[in-house]
Amino acid sequence: MSLLGRILRFCWSFVVGDDWRVAAGLLAALVVTWLLQREGVSAWWCLPFAVLLLLIGSVRREARAAG
């Protein structure tokens, strides 16, 4: 495997990790924050709120899968 291939595989594994839903949710939260900020809305609250919701959802999914 080439060096570029190994780097891309590492980046994918690092960003997406075990749960692609969290990565997709964070990407969506970043886009929403950017769009709100572009419209002049103070959007500092968007990312912490999204992280909290994503964490709760991730823990619930793992708890269901474990038991």
Secondary structure as the mmCIF struct_conf table of DSSP 4:
data_model
#
loop_
_struct_conf.conf_type_id
_struct_conf.id
_struct_conf.beg_label_comp_id
_struct_conf.beg_label_asym_id
_struct_conf.beg_label_seq_id
_struct_conf.end_label_comp_id
_struct_conf.end_label_asym_id
_struct_conf.end_label_seq_id
HELX_RH_AL_P HELX_RH_AL_P1 LEU A 3 VAL A 16
TURN_TY1_P TURN_TY1_P1 GLY A 17 ASP A 18
HELX_RH_AL_P HELX_RH_AL_P2 TRP A 20 ARG A 38
TURN_TY1_P TURN_TY1_P2 GLU A 39 GLY A 40
TURN_TY1_P TURN_TY1_P3 TRP A 44 TRP A 45
HELX_RH_AL_P HELX_RH_AL_P3 CYS A 46 ALA A 66
#
